[in-house]
C-alpha cells in the first residue's frame, strides 16, 4: 500500500514538472508545445489536430543553453555517475546472459544514442525534432522515479527471478533518491534542455525551399 501511494505521488511530481515547464515555456515562448504526460508514449492523450503551437524562438533557446551550459555539464556528469553506480550494482545479481540483454536493451539506449534520427548528421533540427528532444527528459524522469513501472520492464526484459527482482528494486530505490536529490539541487532548465544541449549547433533555422520560378 505504501509503495502504491508513493508511486501516485511520484507520478504527480513528474506530471507537475512537465506542466510547470510548459507554463514557463508559454511565458518565454522559446519552446514548442508543453511536454505531455509521461504516459503519452503509451497511448495517452495527444495534442488535438488543430493545435497550432507558437514557432520556436531558436535564438533565445540557444542563449538559454549557453547561459547554463556549465550547470548542464555538471548535471549530465552526475547523471552519468548515477547510471554507472546502478550498472555496477545490478551487474552483481545478473547472469552473463542477462548482462548481455541489459547492455542491449537498457545501457545502449541512453542519452543521444537512444534518439535515432534526431542526432545523426549536421542539418538544422526541425521544430518537431526539437520538440521531441525537449520532451524526452521528462520520460527519463519517469523512468528514474516511478519504480514499479521500471521494475516491471526490467523483470520482463531480463527475465528476473524473485530474488533478483527484490535486489533490483532496492537498487532502483537508491538510484531514485540520488536522482531526486540531483534534480532538487539543479537549475530547472538543466533537465529540460539536457538532450538538446549537446547538439545546440543544429538550432540554426532550416533552409527555406527555393521559390518556384515564375512563368
N, C-alpha and C positions, 0 to 999 in steps of 0.2 A: 504493500500500500504506500509506504514511504517513497519507494523508488518511482512508483507511478505518479505520485504528487510532484516529485522533483522533476520528472520528465515534462509534466504540464507546465511547470514554472519556467523551465529552461526553454521550452518551445515558445512560450510567451516572450521570453527575453530575446530570442532570435528574431521573432516577428517584430518586436518593438524596435530593435536595432535597425531592421530593414525599413520600417516605417519612418523612424527618425531620420535616417539617411535620405529617404525620399522627400521629406519635408524640407530638409536642408538644401537638397538639390533644386527643389522648386523655387526656393528663395534666391538661390545664386545662379540658377539656370546654366551651369556648365555641363550638366549631365542629361542623359535621356530619361525616360520614364523611371519612376522609383523602382528599386528592386522589389520583386514579388515575394510571396511567401516562399519559405524554403522548401515546401512541398509542391511547388508549382511544377517541378520537373517530373513529378509522379502523377500528373494529370489534374493539378489544381487549377483554380480559376485563372484565366489569362486576360490580357487587356482586350477590350472589345474591338472589332474590326474598324470601327470609326475613330478609335483612339488616335490622336494626332499629337505626339509629343513635341515639345519645343526642340528646335535644332540644337545640336551640341555646340557649345562655345569651346572649340578646341584650343584656342589661345589661352583662355582662362584656365582650362583644365591642365594645360602644360605648366602654367605658372604655379598652380597649386601643387603639382607633383614636385617641381623643383624646390618650392618653398619648404617642403617637409621631407625631402629626399634623405637626409641623414637619419631622421627618425624612422623612415620606412625601411632603410637598410638595416638599422638595428632591430626593427620589428621582424623583418624577414630572417635575419640571422638567428633570432631567438626561436622563431617558429621552426626553423630547420633543426635547432638543438632539441626542441621538444619532440619532433618527429624521430630524431636519431636515438634519443633516450627510450622512446617507446619501441623502436625497432629492436634495440638491444634487449629490452625486457621480453617482448613477445617471442623472439627467436629462442629464448631459453626453454620454451614449452612446445615448440613446433617440431614436427618430424622433418627430415630432409625434403620429402615431397611437399609438405605444407609450406616450407620455407620458399620453395620454388614458386608455388602458387601465390604466396604473399608478395614476392618480388614482382610477379607479372600483373597481378590484379589490384594491388594497392600501392606499393612503393613507386612503380613506374608511372603511375597515373597522377602523380602530384605536380603541383605548380603548373608552369607553362607546358610541361610535357603532356599534361592532361587536357590541353586545349588545341587539338588538331585543327588545322585550317585557320586558326586565329593568329598564330605566331610564326608561321612559315613565310619566308620571303621578306621583302623590304618595302612593299607597296603600302600606301596610306590605308589605314583601317577604315572600314565603312562604319556608319553610325550603328548599324546592327552589331558589328563585331565589338565596338566599344561598349555597347550596352551589355553584351554577354560577359565581357571581361570585368565590368563593374558589378555584375550580379554574382559572379562565381564565388567571391569571398564569403558571401552570406550562406552559400551552400556548404562551404568549408566549415564555417562557424557551427552550422547544424551538425555536421559530421563529428566535430570535436565535443559538443556539449550534450547532444541527445544520445546517451549511451545505449539504450535499448535498440534503437534503430541501427546504430553502428555495430553493436554486438551481434544482432541477428544476421546482418550481412556477412560479417566475418565468419560466424558459425556456419553459414551456408556455403560460402565461397571456399573456406578452408577445411570444411568437414570436421569441426572441433568436437571432441568428446566432452562429457560433462565436467571432468576435472580441468581440461584446458579452458573450457568456457568460463569457469569460475575464476581462474587466474587472469585470463584476458580481461574480464570485467573489472578486476582490481586494477590492472594496468591502465585501462581506459579511464577509470575514476581519477587516478593520479595525473594522467595526461590532461584531463578536463580542468582540474584545479590549476595546473600550470598555465594553461591557455587562457582561462578566465582572468587569472592574475595579470597576464601579459596585456590582454585587451583593456583591462581596467587602468593600466598604467601608461597606455599609449595614446597618442592623438587619435581622435575618431577616424580621420581620413587614412591613417596608416593601414587599416584593414580594408577600407573601401577601395583604395587605389593600388592595393598590393599586387594585383595581377596585371594592371595596366602599366605601372611604372617601368618595368624592365624593357618595354618596347615603346616608350613615350615618344621616341623619334618618329614613329609612324602615325602621329597625331596630325600631320600636315593634311590640309584639305585635299581630298581626291581630285584628280584632274577631271574637269567637266568634258563631256563628249563634244567633239567638234560639231559646229552647226552645219547642217546640210547646205550645200551650195544653192544659191537662188537660181531659179530657172526663168 
